[in-house]
């Protein structure tokens, strides 16, 4: 593009110079043959032609600078537009990555909660199972002790040993009291385990809508 502009300027300059030369030659034919007058006239004409030529060159240079300035402005605008589009694409990509990361984090968090809930349910179930086994063992132990004491008391009655019967009665009462207290503690423990399971379930139900609202607000 610059080479084309320079070529056009050179052609215009040559055309202007040729026009001025032809005009100078044509004007000389109609003048007098006085050498002094012709010399002065030629110098004035040459000076005028030179002035016009310089003005023409200045005008062409001015046009050239204006054109280059406009081309520079267009190039800067183009670069700015490209830079803006690149920034917009980068911002869109960044938001997409953030959205995907947030979605992944939410999914992982949800999976972790499900795992913890399953573990809690499993732990409560294991605790209840162990407690039921302990209750069963305690019942069997109590039955054996009472049966043994009943056998001793029956033998003492048959033999007429009153003191032994009274001592066995006290032992039976003591065993029954021990068994009742033990059973009461195990029942209380079972109630606590079941209450913890219910509280965990209720807390999960309560938190899920709140967390969903928070996630929507973040998005």
Secondary structure, 3 states (H helix, E strand, C coil): CHHHHHHHHHHHHHHHHHHHHHHHHHHHHCCCCCHHHHHHHHHHHHHHHHHHHHHHHHHHHHHHHHHHHHHHHHHHHHHHHHHHHHHHHHHHHHHHHHHHHHHHHHHHHHHHHHHHHHHHHHHHHHHHHHHHHHHHHHHHHHHHHHHHHHHHHHHHHHHCCHHHHHHHHHHHHHHHHHHHHHHHHHHHHHHHHHHHHHHHHHHHHHHHHHHHHHHHHHC
